[in-house]
């Protein structure tokens, strides 16, 4: 995040810079508290958005790698963090409530997952 940004402005800017698409509607799906997750075992707090409408022509790649569209049904075929499989179903389900999760890590692996919805 840049110093003068809120979390939504950061999302819009990052997606524009990295994928060349412009968020016209994004919905907050949840938050996650990852304790012990970072490279040095630090604690991270994340905001999980789902972009529901955008404009622009997506790039095919950026400095981080290839950018491809994948059907939601195929998302678990992608390489991902071990813990992603726990919260991704909540991002794409039909429940309109926001989830708030807690996923502690130890030695680069999640040791539990819990969440509430409001």
N, CA, C and O atoms as CSV, one atom per row, in Angstrom:
chain,resi,resn,atom,element,x,y,z
A,1,UNK,N,N,0.829,-1.176,0.000
A,1,UNK,CA,C,0.000,0.000,0.000
A,1,UNK,C,C,0.874,1.240,0.000
A,1,UNK,O,O,1.942,1.283,0.610
A,2,UNK,N,N,0.392,2.224,-0.691
A,2,UNK,CA,C,1.054,3.523,-0.635
A,2,UNK,C,C,0.531,4.284,0.584
A,2,UNK,O,O,-0.580,4.020,1.041
A,3,UNK,N,N,1.310,5.218,1.112
A,3,UNK,CA,C,0.927,5.888,2.358
A,3,UNK,C,C,-0.451,6.553,2.339
A,3,UNK,O,O,-1.131,6.560,3.365
A,4,UNK,N,N,-0.876,7.101,1.222
A,4,UNK,CA,C,-2.146,7.841,1.186
A,4,UNK,C,C,-3.318,7.002,0.679
A,4,UNK,O,O,-4.386,7.552,0.410
A,5,UNK,N,N,-3.146,5.677,0.540
A,5,UNK,CA,C,-4.207,4.826,-0.001
A,5,UNK,C,C,-5.005,4.141,1.097
A,5,UNK,O,O,-4.489,3.829,2.170
A,6,UNK,N,N,-6.291,3.915,0.793
A,6,UNK,CA,C,-7.048,2.975,1.610
A,6,UNK,C,C,-6.931,1.612,0.929
A,6,UNK,O,O,-6.351,1.508,-0.151
A,7,UNK,N,N,-7.469,0.582,1.545
A,7,UNK,CA,C,-7.281,-0.770,1.029
A,7,UNK,C,C,-7.918,-0.941,-0.349
A,7,UNK,O,O,-7.364,-1.641,-1.197
A,8,UNK,N,N,-9.068,-0.316,-0.586
A,8,UNK,CA,C,-9.726,-0.451,-1.886
A,8,UNK,C,C,-8.933,0.273,-2.974
A,8,UNK,O,O,-8.780,-0.259,-4.074
A,9,UNK,N,N,-8.436,1.449,-2.694
A,9,UNK,CA,C,-7.609,2.168,-3.671
A,9,UNK,C,C,-6.362,1.364,-4.015
A,9,UNK,O,O,-5.930,1.349,-5.167
A,10,UNK,N,N,-5.788,0.703,-3.033
A,10,UNK,CA,C,-4.619,-0.143,-3.268
A,10,UNK,C,C,-4.973,-1.303,-4.196
A,10,UNK,O,O,-4.230,-1.598,-5.132
A,11,UNK,N,N,-6.095,-1.955,-3.944
A,11,UNK,CA,C,-6.544,-3.056,-4.803
A,11,UNK,C,C,-6.682,-2.591,-6.247
A,11,UNK,O,O,-6.154,-3.226,-7.160
A,12,UNK,N,N,-7.389,-1.488,-6.455
A,12,UNK,CA,C,-7.631,-0.974,-7.804
A,12,UNK,C,C,-6.319,-0.635,-8.503
A,12,UNK,O,O,-6.131,-0.977,-9.670
A,13,UNK,N,N,-5.412,0.033,-7.797
A,13,UNK,CA,C,-4.122,0.404,-8.389
A,13,UNK,C,C,-3.287,-0.826,-8.722
A,13,UNK,O,O,-2.751,-0.927,-9.826
A,14,UNK,N,N,-3.171,-1.760,-7.786
A,14,UNK,CA,C,-2.351,-2.959,-8.011
A,14,UNK,C,C,-2.872,-3.789,-9.186
A,14,UNK,O,O,-2.084,-4.247,-10.013
A,15,UNK,N,N,-4.167,-3.982,-9.267
A,15,UNK,CA,C,-4.743,-4.758,-10.371
A,15,UNK,C,C,-4.492,-4.044,-11.696
A,15,UNK,O,O,-4.171,-4.684,-12.698
A,16,UNK,N,N,-4.636,-2.735,-11.702
A,16,UNK,CA,C,-4.371,-1.968,-12.913
A,16,UNK,C,C,-2.907,-2.094,-13.335
A,16,UNK,O,O,-2.621,-2.337,-14.507
A,17,UNK,N,N,-1.988,-1.932,-12.397
A,17,UNK,CA,C,-0.564,-2.010,-12.704
A,17,UNK,C,C,-0.148,-3.408,-13.160
A,17,UNK,O,O,0.619,-3.547,-14.113
A,18,UNK,N,N,-0.644,-4.429,-12.494
A,18,UNK,CA,C,-0.171,-5.785,-12.757
A,18,UNK,C,C,-0.906,-6.488,-13.888
A,18,UNK,O,O,-0.318,-7.305,-14.597
A,19,UNK,N,N,-2.195,-6.176,-14.063
A,19,UNK,CA,C,-2.978,-6.926,-15.051
A,19,UNK,C,C,-3.575,-6.056,-16.155
A,19,UNK,O,O,-4.131,-6.582,-17.119
A,20,UNK,N,N,-3.468,-4.738,-16.029
A,20,UNK,CA,C,-4.016,-3.808,-17.014
A,20,UNK,C,C,-5.542,-3.894,-17.102
A,20,UNK,O,O,-6.117,-3.658,-18.165
A,21,UNK,N,N,-6.189,-4.228,-16.000
A,21,UNK,CA,C,-7.648,-4.173,-15.963
A,21,UNK,C,C,-8.063,-3.170,-14.893
A,21,UNK,O,O,-7.332,-2.917,-13.935
A,22,UNK,N,N,-9.243,-2.612,-15.079
A,22,UNK,CA,C,-9.719,-1.529,-14.232
A,22,UNK,C,C,-10.973,-1.984,-13.496
A,22,UNK,O,O,-12.009,-2.237,-14.111
A,23,UNK,N,N,-10.871,-2.083,-12.201
A,23,UNK,CA,C,-11.968,-2.583,-11.371
A,23,UNK,C,C,-13.124,-1.589,-11.398
A,23,UNK,O,O,-12.971,-0.421,-11.039
A,24,UNK,N,N,-14.257,-2.067,-11.820
A,24,UNK,CA,C,-15.466,-1.256,-11.779
A,24,UNK,C,C,-16.391,-1.711,-10.659
A,24,UNK,O,O,-17.209,-0.937,-10.162
A,25,UNK,N,N,-16.254,-2.972,-10.267
A,25,UNK,CA,C,-16.993,-3.475,-9.107
A,25,UNK,C,C,-16.199,-4.603,-8.479
A,25,UNK,O,O,-15.940,-5.632,-9.103
A,26,UNK,N,N,-15.819,-4.385,-7.230
A,26,UNK,CA,C,-15.143,-5.414,-6.448
A,26,UNK,C,C,-15.866,-5.513,-5.110
A,26,UNK,O,O,-16.288,-4.509,-4.538
A,27,UNK,N,N,-15.997,-6.729,-4.630
A,27,UNK,CA,C,-16.736,-6.985,-3.400
A,27,UNK,C,C,-15.791,-7.588,-2.369
A,27,UNK,O,O,-15.073,-8.547,-2.653
A,28,UNK,N,N,-15.800,-7.021,-1.184
A,28,UNK,CA,C,-15.028,-7.597,-0.092
A,28,UNK,C,C,-15.678,-8.911,0.306
A,28,UNK,O,O,-16.840,-8.928,0.712
A,29,UNK,N,N,-14.945,-10.009,0.194
A,29,UNK,CA,C,-15.470,-11.327,0.562
A,29,UNK,C,C,-15.013,-11.743,1.946
A,29,UNK,O,O,-15.701,-12.514,2.616
A,30,UNK,N,N,-13.847,-11.241,2.395
A,30,UNK,CA,C,-13.413,-11.627,3.714
A,30,UNK,C,C,-12.087,-11.024,4.121
A,30,UNK,O,O,-11.442,-10.292,3.370
A,31,UNK,N,N,-11.707,-11.359,5.340
A,31,UNK,CA,C,-10.397,-10.992,5.880
A,31,UNK,C,C,-9.784,-12.250,6.483
A,31,UNK,O,O,-10.496,-13.161,6.907
A,32,UNK,N,N,-8.467,-12.286,6.516
A,32,UNK,CA,C,-7.779,-13.423,7.130
A,32,UNK,C,C,-6.606,-12.914,7.955
A,32,UNK,O,O,-5.844,-12.049,7.522
A,33,UNK,N,N,-6.481,-13.467,9.141
A,33,UNK,CA,C,-5.346,-13.218,10.027
A,33,UNK,C,C,-4.440,-14.452,9.925
A,33,UNK,O,O,-4.765,-15.524,10.437
A,34,UNK,N,N,-3.296,-14.272,9.250
A,34,UNK,CA,C,-2.309,-15.351,9.117
A,34,UNK,C,C,-1.197,-15.083,10.124
A,34,UNK,O,O,-0.376,-14.195,9.896
A,35,UNK,N,N,-1.144,-15.810,11.211
A,35,UNK,CA,C,-0.060,-15.614,12.171
A,35,UNK,C,C,1.076,-16.581,11.839
A,35,UNK,O,O,0.845,-17.742,11.504
A,36,UNK,N,N,2.299,-16.081,11.938
A,36,UNK,CA,C,3.471,-16.901,11.638
A,36,UNK,C,C,3.648,-17.213,10.171
A,36,UNK,O,O,4.363,-18.156,9.833
A,37,UNK,N,N,3.024,-16.456,9.287
A,37,UNK,CA,C,2.989,-16.786,7.858
A,37,UNK,C,C,4.162,-16.227,7.057
A,37,UNK,O,O,4.704,-16.927,6.203
A,38,UNK,N,N,4.555,-15.017,7.305
A,38,UNK,CA,C,5.530,-14.343,6.457
A,38,UNK,C,C,6.878,-15.036,6.397
A,38,UNK,O,O,7.120,-16.007,7.114
A,39,UNK,N,N,7.760,-14.530,5.532
A,39,UNK,CA,C,9.081,-15.147,5.346
A,39,UNK,C,C,9.883,-15.302,6.631
A,39,UNK,O,O,10.687,-16.226,6.756
A,40,UNK,N,N,9.670,-14.417,7.570
A,40,UNK,CA,C,10.360,-14.493,8.862
A,40,UNK,C,C,9.398,-14.907,9.976
A,40,UNK,O,O,9.661,-14.664,11.154
A,41,UNK,N,N,8.286,-15.532,9.596
A,41,UNK,CA,C,7.304,-15.960,10.575
A,41,UNK,C,C,6.459,-14.835,11.140
A,41,UNK,O,O,5.851,-14.979,12.200
A,42,UNK,N,N,6.421,-13.701,10.424
A,42,UNK,CA,C,5.638,-12.579,10.923
A,42,UNK,C,C,4.141,-12.797,10.682
A,42,UNK,O,O,3.737,-13.721,9.976
A,43,UNK,N,N,3.353,-11.945,11.270
A,43,UNK,CA,C,1.901,-12.026,11.155
A,43,UNK,C,C,1.429,-11.149,9.999
A,43,UNK,O,O,1.895,-10.020,9.844
A,44,UNK,N,N,0.513,-11.661,9.195
A,44,UNK,CA,C,-0.055,-10.924,8.077
A,44,UNK,C,C,-1.566,-10.863,8.243
A,44,UNK,O,O,-2.186,-11.792,8.760
A,45,UNK,N,N,-2.147,-9.755,7.796
A,45,UNK,CA,C,-3.595,-9.605,7.797
A,45,UNK,C,C,-3.999,-9.257,6.373
A,45,UNK,O,O,-3.486,-8.292,5.807
A,46,UNK,N,N,-4.913,-10.028,5.780
A,46,UNK,CA,C,-5.275,-9.839,4.385
A,46,UNK,C,C,-6.746,-9.539,4.185
A,46,UNK,O,O,-7.602,-10.004,4.937
A,47,UNK,N,N,-7.020,-8.755,3.161
A,47,UNK,CA,C,-8.366,-8.452,2.715
A,47,UNK,C,C,-8.595,-9.205,1.412
A,47,UNK,O,O,-7.799,-9.082,0.481
A,48,UNK,N,N,-9.665,-9.978,1.332
A,48,UNK,CA,C,-9.932,-10.821,0.178
A,48,UNK,C,C,-11.102,-10.234,-0.605
A,48,UNK,O,O,-12.233,-10.205,-0.120
A,49,UNK,N,N,-10.822,-9.771,-1.813
A,49,UNK,CA,C,-11.842,-9.197,-2.684
A,49,UNK,C,C,-12.095,-10.123,-3.868
A,49,UNK,O,O,-11.225,-10.895,-4.270
A,50,UNK,N,N,-13.293,-10.030,-4.413
A,50,UNK,CA,C,-13.630,-10.691,-5.680
A,50,UNK,C,C,-14.050,-9.581,-6.646
A,50,UNK,O,O,-14.976,-8.819,-6.369
A,51,UNK,N,N,-13.360,-9.506,-7.775
A,51,UNK,CA,C,-13.699,-8.507,-8.782
A,51,UNK,C,C,-14.852,-9.059,-9.617
A,51,UNK,O,O,-14.743,-10.122,-10.229
A,52,UNK,N,N,-15.941,-8.327,-9.627
A,52,UNK,CA,C,-17.134,-8.799,-10.324
A,52,UNK,C,C,-17.351,-8.122,-11.663
A,52,UNK,O,O,-18.077,-8.650,-12.506
A,53,UNK,N,N,-16.744,-6.974,-11.877
A,53,UNK,CA,C,-16.855,-6.307,-13.177
A,53,UNK,C,C,-15.613,-5.462,-13.381
A,53,UNK,O,O,-15.158,-4.777,-12.465
A,54,UNK,N,N,-15.068,-5.513,-14.585
A,54,UNK,CA,C,-13.870,-4.741,-14.898
A,54,UNK,C,C,-13.914,-4.324,-16.356
A,54,UNK,O,O,-14.731,-4.821,-17.131
A,55,UNK,N,N,-13.033,-3.410,-16.723
A,55,UNK,CA,C,-12.842,-3.030,-18.117
A,55,UNK,C,C,-11.348,-3.099,-18.403
A,55,UNK,O,O,-10.525,-3.221,-17.496
A,56,UNK,N,N,-11.022,-3.018,-19.691
A,56,UNK,CA,C,-9.628,-3.096,-20.106
A,56,UNK,C,C,-9.308,-4.442,-20.708
A,56,UNK,O,O,-10.089,-5.388,-20.604
A,57,UNK,N,N,-8.165,-4.520,-21.330
A,57,UNK,CA,C,-7.697,-5.763,-21.937
A,57,UNK,C,C,-6.595,-6.333,-21.054
A,57,UNK,O,O,-5.530,-5.731,-20.923
A,58,UNK,N,N,-6.844,-7.487,-20.450
A,58,UNK,CA,C,-5.843,-8.055,-19.538
A,58,UNK,C,C,-4.528,-8.373,-20.245
A,58,UNK,O,O,-4.513,-8.805,-21.397
A,59,UNK,N,N,-3.441,-8.152,-19.541
A,59,UNK,CA,C,-2.123,-8.564,-20.040
A,59,UNK,C,C,-2.042,-10.086,-20.059
A,59,UNK,O,O,-2.793,-10.762,-19.356
A,60,UNK,N,N,-1.145,-10.612,-20.853
A,60,UNK,CA,C,-0.892,-12.051,-20.883
A,60,UNK,C,C,0.156,-12.456,-19.859
A,60,UNK,O,O,0.243,-13.623,-19.475
A,61,UNK,N,N,0.957,-11.482,-19.417
A,61,UNK,CA,C,1.979,-11.764,-18.405
A,61,UNK,C,C,2.415,-10.444,-17.775
A,61,UNK,O,O,2.104,-9.362,-18.271
A,62,UNK,N,N,3.136,-10.565,-16.680
A,62,UNK,CA,C,3.804,-9.427,-16.061
A,62,UNK,C,C,5.115,-9.938,-15.471
A,62,UNK,O,O,5.495,-11.084,-15.712
A,63,UNK,N,N,5.808,-9.105,-14.706
A,63,UNK,CA,C,7.117,-9.504,-14.177
A,63,UNK,C,C,7.027,-10.685,-13.212
A,63,UNK,O,O,8.042,-11.312,-12.910
A,64,UNK,N,N,5.828,-10.996,-12.725
A,64,UNK,CA,C,5.661,-12.114,-11.806
A,64,UNK,C,C,5.310,-13.424,-12.507
A,64,UNK,O,O,5.340,-14.487,-11.886
A,65,UNK,N,N,4.974,-13.354,-13.805
A,65,UNK,CA,C,4.667,-14.587,-14.525
A,65,UNK,C,C,3.510,-14.427,-15.491
A,65,UNK,O,O,3.074,-13.313,-15.781
A,66,UNK,N,N,3.016,-15.556,-15.988
A,66,UNK,CA,C,1.906,-15.573,-16.934
A,66,UNK,C,C,0.596,-15.264,-16.224
A,66,UNK,O,O,0.390,-15.645,-15.072
A,67,UNK,N,N,-0.282,-14.569,-16.930
A,67,UNK,CA,C,-1.625,-14.288,-16.435
A,67,UNK,C,C,-2.605,-15.037,-17.332
A,67,UNK,O,O,-2.620,-14.835,-18.546
A,68,UNK,N,N,-3.410,-15.889,-16.743
A,68,UNK,CA,C,-4.365,-16.685,-17.518
A,68,UNK,C,C,-5.710,-16.706,-16.803
A,68,UNK,O,O,-5.783,-16.575,-15.581
A,69,UNK,N,N,-6.773,-16.873,-17.590
A,69,UNK,CA,C,-8.108,-17.048,-17.031
A,69,UNK,C,C,-8.321,-18.526,-16.758
A,69,UNK,O,O,-7.964,-19.380,-17.569
A,70,UNK,N,N,-8.902,-18.812,-15.617
A,70,UNK,CA,C,-9.187,-20.185,-15.223
A,70,UNK,C,C,-10.621,-20.222,-14.706
A,70,UNK,O,O,-11.020,-19.361,-13.922
A,71,UNK,N,N,-11.387,-21.199,-15.133
A,71,UNK,CA,C,-12.734,-21.364,-14.595
A,71,UNK,C,C,-12.650,-21.617,-13.101
A,71,UNK,O,O,-11.730,-22.284,-12.626
A,72,UNK,N,N,-13.611,-21.083,-12.364
A,72,UNK,CA,C,-13.627,-21.279,-10.912
A,72,UNK,C,C,-13.599,-22.770,-10.577
A,72,UNK,O,O,-12.962,-23.177,-9.606
A,73,UNK,N,N,-14.283,-23.578,-11.374
A,73,UNK,CA,C,-14.313,-25.027,-11.117
A,73,UNK,C,C,-12.923,-25.662,-11.209
A,73,UNK,O,O,-12.696,-26.736,-10.652
A,74,UNK,N,N,-12.003,-25.011,-11.901
A,74,UNK,CA,C,-10.652,-25.547,-12.092
A,74,UNK,C,C,-9.601,-24.879,-11.210
A,74,UNK,O,O,-8.411,-25.161,-11.348
A,75,UNK,N,N,-10.016,-24.019,-10.328
A,75,UNK,CA,C,-9.055,-23.217,-9.568
A,75,UNK,C,C,-8.118,-24.063,-8.706
A,75,UNK,O,O,-6.965,-23.691,-8.489
A,76,UNK,N,N,-8.614,-25.200,-8.214
A,76,UNK,CA,C,-7.767,-26.025,-7.337
A,76,UNK,C,C,-6.729,-26.844,-8.107
A,76,UNK,O,O,-5.931,-27.559,-7.501
A,77,UNK,N,N,-6.736,-26.745,-9.421
A,77,UNK,CA,C,-5.699,-27.372,-10.230
A,77,UNK,C,C,-4.454,-26.492,-10.319
A,77,UNK,O,O,-3.402,-26.938,-10.777
A,78,UNK,N,N,-4.582,-25.241,-9.880
A,78,UNK,CA,C,-3.469,-24.295,-9.947
A,78,UNK,C,C,-2.522,-24.482,-8.769
A,78,UNK,O,O,-2.936,-24.943,-7.706
A,79,UNK,N,N,-1.254,-24.126,-8.952
A,79,UNK,CA,C,-0.353,-24.105,-7.787
A,79,UNK,C,C,-0.797,-22.983,-6.855
A,79,UNK,O,O,-1.128,-21.887,-7.308
A,80,UNK,N,N,-0.804,-23.257,-5.566
A,80,UNK,CA,C,-1.226,-22.245,-4.600
A,80,UNK,C,C,-0.638,-22.559,-3.236
A,80,UNK,O,O,-0.142,-23.659,-2.988
A,81,UNK,N,N,-0.706,-21.571,-2.362
A,81,UNK,CA,C,-0.305,-21.786,-0.979
A,81,UNK,C,C,-1.172,-22.889,-0.405
A,81,UNK,O,O,-2.341,-23.019,-0.769
A,82,UNK,N,N,-0.612,-23.674,0.479
A,82,UNK,CA,C,-1.334,-24.789,1.094
A,82,UNK,C,C,-2.639,-24.337,1.752
A,82,UNK,O,O,-3.648,-25.037,1.673
A,83,UNK,N,N,-2.623,-23.188,2.392
A,83,UNK,CA,C,-3.803,-22.705,3.100
A,83,UNK,C,C,-4.908,-22.143,2.221
A,83,UNK,O,O,-6.041,-21.981,2.677
A,84,UNK,N,N,-4.590,-21.841,0.954
A,84,UNK,CA,C,-5.593,-21.239,0.072
A,84,UNK,C,C,-6.814,-22.126,-0.122
A,84,UNK,O,O,-7.920,-21.618,-0.301
A,85,UNK,N,N,-6.635,-23.430,-0.090
A,85,UNK,CA,C,-7.744,-24.355,-0.329
A,85,UNK,C,C,-8.831,-24.239,0.732
A,85,UNK,O,O,-9.967,-24.653,0.500
A,86,UNK,N,N,-8.499,-23.684,1.891
A,86,UNK,CA,C,-9.481,-23.544,2.961
A,86,UNK,C,C,-10.412,-22.352,2.749
A,86,UNK,O,O,-11.614,-22.451,2.999
A,87,UNK,N,N,-9.862,-21.227,2.289
A,87,UNK,CA,C,-10.707,-20.042,2.190
A,87,UNK,C,C,-11.239,-19.758,0.783
A,87,UNK,O,O,-12.234,-19.047,0.648
A,88,UNK,N,N,-10.613,-20.284,-0.257
A,88,UNK,CA,C,-11.089,-19.993,-1.614
A,88,UNK,C,C,-12.555,-20.386,-1.854
A,88,UNK,O,O,-13.257,-19.648,-2.546
A,89,UNK,N,N,-13.046,-21.501,-1.320
A,89,UNK,CA,C,-14.474,-21.788,-1.525
A,89,UNK,C,C,-15.384,-20.679,-0.979
A,89,UNK,O,O,-16.471,-20.458,-1.514
A,90,UNK,N,N,-14.959,-19.988,0.067
A,90,UNK,CA,C,-15.757,-18.907,0.634
A,90,UNK,C,C,-15.764,-17.670,-0.258
A,90,UNK,O,O,-16.708,-16.881,-0.226
A,91,UNK,N,N,-14.726,-17.506,-1.040
A,91,UNK,CA,C,-14.633,-16.357,-1.946
A,91,UNK,C,C,-15.646,-16.492,-3.079
A,91,UNK,O,O,-16.207,-15.497,-3.539
A,92,UNK,N,N,-15.878,-17.722,-3.527
A,92,UNK,CA,C,-16.696,-17.943,-4.714
A,92,UNK,C,C,-18.084,-18.521,-4.433
A,92,UNK,O,O,-18.828,-18.810,-5.370
A,93,UNK,N,N,-18.443,-18.694,-3.157
A,93,UNK,CA,C,-19.771,-19.243,-2.888
A,93,UNK,C,C,-20.846,-18.155,-2.990
A,93,UNK,O,O,-20.539,-16.989,-3.236
A,94,UNK,N,N,-22.099,-18.550,-2.800
A,94,UNK,CA,C,-23.227,-17.625,-2.950
A,94,UNK,C,C,-23.641,-16.960,-1.645
A,94,UNK,O,O,-24.592,-16.179,-1.639
A,95,UNK,N,N,-22.967,-17.239,-0.556
A,95,UNK,CA,C,-23.304,-16.626,0.728
A,95,UNK,C,C,-22.834,-15.170,0.700
A,95,UNK,O,O,-21.639,-14.920,0.538
A,96,UNK,N,N,-23.738,-14.214,0.851
A,96,UNK,CA,C,-23.328,-12.804,0.748
A,96,UNK,C,C,-22.581,-12.274,1.964
A,96,UNK,O,O,-22.045,-11.166,1.917
A,97,UNK,N,N,-22.532,-13.037,3.049
A,97,UNK,CA,C,-21.871,-12.554,4.261
A,97,UNK,C,C,-20.346,-12.578,4.108
A,97,UNK,O,O,-19.781,-13.446,3.443
A,98,UNK,N,N,-19.713,-11.615,4.735
A,98,UNK,CA,C,-18.254,-11.527,4.735
A,98,UNK,C,C,-17.700,-12.531,5.746
A,98,UNK,O,O,-18.235,-12.670,6.846
A,99,UNK,N,N,-16.624,-13.231,5.370
A,99,UNK,CA,C,-15.990,-14.151,6.319
A,99,UNK,C,C,-14.772,-13.478,6.953
A,99,UNK,O,O,-14.129,-12.619,6.350
A,100,UNK,N,N,-14.480,-13.890,8.167
A,100,UNK,CA,C,-13.302,-13.401,8.892
A,100,UNK,C,C,-12.579,-14.630,9.429
A,100,UNK,O,O,-13.052,-15.296,10.349
A,101,UNK,N,N,-11.425,-14.915,8.836
A,101,UNK,CA,C,-10.725,-16.151,9.146
A,101,UNK,C,C,-9.461,-15.965,9.958
A,101,UNK,O,O,-8.871,-14.886,10.012
A,102,UNK,N,N,-9.071,-17.060,10.587
A,102,UNK,CA,C,-7.829,-17.135,11.347
A,102,UNK,C,C,-7.108,-18.411,10.924
A,102,UNK,O,O,-7.645,-19.512,11.047
A,103,UNK,N,N,-5.872,-18.245,10.419
A,103,UNK,CA,C,-5.090,-19.381,9.958
A,103,UNK,C,C,-3.658,-19.249,10.458
A,103,UNK,O,O,-2.828,-18.627,9.795
A,104,UNK,N,N,-3.363,-19.820,11.609
A,104,UNK,CA,C,-1.984,-19.769,12.095
A,104,UNK,C,C,-1.086,-20.723,11.302
A,104,UNK,O,O,-1.508,-21.809,10.904
A,105,UNK,N,N,0.138,-20.302,11.085
A,105,UNK,CA,C,1.144,-21.103,10.380
A,105,UNK,C,C,2.270,-21.453,11.331
A,105,UNK,O,O,2.582,-20.710,12.262
A,106,UNK,N,N,2.873,-22.608,11.070
A,106,UNK,CA,C,4.101,-23.009,11.753
A,106,UNK,C,C,4.959,-23.726,10.724
A,106,UNK,O,O,4.490,-24.632,10.037
A,107,UNK,N,N,6.217,-23.318,10.621
A,107,UNK,CA,C,7.155,-23.934,9.660
A,107,UNK,C,C,6.585,-23.944,8.244
A,107,UNK,O,O,6.675,-24.950,7.540
A,108,UNK,N,N,6.001,-22.826,7.834
A,108,UNK,CA,C,5.465,-22.609,6.488
A,108,UNK,C,C,4.244,-23.468,6.151
A,108,UNK,O,O,3.934,-23.658,4.975
A,109,UNK,N,N,3.549,-23.990,7.166
A,109,UNK,CA,C,2.349,-24.808,6.937
A,109,UNK,C,C,1.226,-24.355,7.865
A,109,UNK,O,O,1.474,-24.050,9.031
A,110,UNK,N,N,-0.017,-24.309,7.353
A,110,UNK,CA,C,-1.128,-23.955,8.235
A,110,UNK,C,C,-1.350,-25.063,9.264
A,110,UNK,O,O,-1.270,-26.250,8.946
A,111,UNK,N,N,-1.627,-24.657,10.489
A,111,UNK,CA,C,-1.860,-25.655,11.535
A,111,UNK,C,C,-3.332,-25.727,11.937
A,111,UNK,O,O,-3.745,-26.663,12.622
A,112,UNK,N,N,-4.121,-24.744,11.515
A,112,UNK,CA,C,-5.567,-24.813,11.722
A,112,UNK,C,C,-6.236,-23.733,10.878
A,112,UNK,O,O,-5.575,-22.855,10.324
A,113,UNK,N,N,-7.555,-23.818,10.793
A,113,UNK,CA,C,-8.353,-22.841,10.057
A,113,UNK,C,C,-9.697,-22.711,10.746
A,113,UNK,O,O,-10.374,-23.707,10.998
A,114,UNK,N,N,-10.075,-21.498,11.046
A,114,UNK,CA,C,-11.405,-21.227,11.576
A,114,UNK,C,C,-11.874,-19.902,11.007
A,114,UNK,O,O,-11.069,-19.051,10.629
A,115,UNK,N,N,-13.190,-19.739,10.951
A,115,UNK,CA,C,-13.730,-18.492,10.447
A,115,UNK,C,C,-15.139,-18.283,10.995
A,115,UNK,O,O,-15.798,-19.215,11.455
A,116,UNK,N,N,-15.569,-17.046,10.929
A,116,UNK,CA,C,-16.948,-16.693,11.225
A,116,UNK,C,C,-17.459,-15.848,10.073
A,116,UNK,O,O,-16.687,-15.254,9.320
A,117,UNK,N,N,-18.760,-15.809,9.957
A,117,UNK,CA,C,-19.391,-14.986,8.918
A,117,UNK,C,C,-20.390,-14.061,9.560
A,117,UNK,O,O,-21.138,-14.445,10.460
A,118,UNK,N,N,-20.389,-12.827,9.077
A,118,UNK,CA,C,-21.377,-11.869,9.577
A,118,UNK,C,C,-22.031,-11.153,8.412
A,118,UNK,O,O,-22.896,-10.301,8.618
